[in-house]
Structures are given as C-alpha cells and as structure tokens.
C-alpha cells in the first residue's frame, strides 16, 4: 500500500497486483521446468521382485508394485504411527503382531483384501492401517512377535 502511494507521488502508474501475480506464475513455471524440490525424503519402493519388507520406524508407507511380497510388521511397537500399504498389480501378505489392536481400512479396485479376524480382547488405542489394492491381492495374518516366539521356544525345550 505504501509503495503504491509513493509511486503515485512521482506520477508513476505500475499495476502492483498484476506484477505480483505475474511473478508468482513465473516462479511456479521455473519450478516446473527445473524440478526444484522443496523437500527430500527416501521412499523405498519394490518393483518386479519378490521380497520381504521388514518394519522400519522411519517409514509408514509400504508399496508392492508389479510383484509379490511379505510386509513383516511383527516388530511394530504398540505406540507406532499409522501405516499405509499399497499393492498394485501384485500380491502381498502383511504379518501383524498378535498383541496389538489394529483398525484396518481396506480399499480394493479390481482386487481383493483378506482381513484377519477381529480381536476384541485386545485393549488400547488401535493402530490404523490404510490399505489400497489395485488389480491385486492383499492378505493379513497374525503372528507372535519375534521375542515372544523365542521365549516360547525356550519354554518348550524346558518342558520336554
């Protein structure tokens, strides 16, 4: 506003709003041309290979694209962030720890999602899992956490 009054004092007529809008459009075009990114992050993807993807605390999105794979979330802590799982033109199996409550929100387009049975006996805030399946299949299974499995194996050895 002050700049506009100053310019009118010298009898200069510059349309400041139009110039501002033009500068914004030009900056947006330069960003598109040169691909300047405002943030960088590592988002591992798995294409065209069968693999096992283990839980990592630094990521909350897991993708299986044009392949089959196992997403092992048995190391997932009870206070973990929500998880997103995407399967496109492939098949996947998600292994969940049997000691944590989950709220699974599946979306399937020309595919299927096989949900595990509900576990009402588990208490606490459930972890939300959003899954998207396009032309594929995703199955959820429960398994004991790795530490419980090792403890269970030791108990079996002692009983015999």
N, C-alpha and C positions, 0 to 999 in steps of 0.2 A: 504494500500500500504506500509506504513512504517513498519507494523508488518511483512509483507512478507519479506522485506529486512532484518529486524532484525533476523528472523528465518533462513534465508539462510546464514547469517553470522556465525551462530552456526552449520551449515550443517544439519539443520532440514528441512524436506520436509513434510509440512502439507497442504493439499488442502483446503485453507480457503473458497473458494467459495462453494465447496461441503459441507463443515461443516456448513456454514451459511444456505444453503438451507435445510439441514437436520434438523437444529434447528427450522426453520420456520415450517416445516412439523410436527415435533414432538409437537410443541406448538399448532398448529391447531388441532391435534388429541386429545390432553389433553382437549382443549376447548370443542370439541365434546363429549368426554367421560363424563366430569363433568358438562357440561351445564353452564359454566360461561357466564353470560350475561354482555355485556358492558354497557347497559342502561336499565333502568326500567321505565315503564310508565303504567298507569292504562287505560286499554282499555275495557270499559264495553261492554258486549255482551248480547243479549237477545235470549235465546234458548227456544223453545217449550212453549211459553206462549204469551198470548195476552197482549199487554201493550201500553202505551203512553210514548214516549220518548220526553222530552222537550229539547229545545236548551240549550246548555251549552257552554260558551265562551272558555272553556279549551279543548274542543274536536271538531274535524272537520270531524269525521267519525262516521257514524251511521249504525248499522247492524241489520237486521231482518233475523233470520235463523230458519227454521222449525216452523214458527209461523206467526201470523198476528199482525200488529201493526200500530200505528199512530206516525209519526215523526212531532212534532209541532215546526216549526221554526218561529212562529209569533213574538217571541222576538228577532229575528235576527237583529243586527244593520246594518245600511247601509254600514259600513266600515268593515264588518266581513271578515274573511278568506274564501277561497274556501271550499266547502263541498263535501264529498264523501258519497254516500248512497249505501248500498249493500243489496239486498234481494235474499235469496237462499231458494228454496223450501217453499215459503211463499207468503204473500200478504202484501202490505203496502200502506199507504196513507201519503203523505207529504203535510203539510199545510204551505203555504208560505204567508208572509205578502204582501198585495196588493200595498204597497207603495214603493217597492224596485224592481229594474230590475234584472232579472236572465238570465243566459245563461246556459241552461240545455243540457248536453251531455249524452244522454242515450245509453246504450248498453244492448241488450236483447238476451239471448240464450235460446231458447225454453220457452219464456215467453213474457210478454208484458209490455210496458210502455205507460201510457196515459198522454200526455203532456197538460199543460194548454194553453189557447190561448195567442198569442204574445201580448205584451203590449207596442206598440211603443211610447206611450205618456210619459212613464217614462224616466227621464233623469238620468245621472250619470253613473258611471262605474258599469256594472253588476257584480253580484257575480256568479262565476262559480260553477255549481253543476254537478258532475260526478256521474251518477247512473249506477249500474250494476245489472241486474236481470237475475237469472238463475233458470229455472223451477218455475217461479212465476209471480207476477203482482205488478206493482207499479203505483200509480196514484197521480198526482199533483193537488192541489186545492189552490185557493187564498182565503184568509180571511183577514179582517181588523185586525191590531194589537190590542192587548188587551186594551191598553189605549184609542185608538180611539173608541172601542166598548163601553167602559164605558162612554166616553164623548157623544157618540151618544145616549145612553140610557137616559142620563140626559137631552139632548135636546128634546127627545120625550116626557118626563114627563112634561117639561115646556110648550110644545105646546098644550097639552090637558088640 
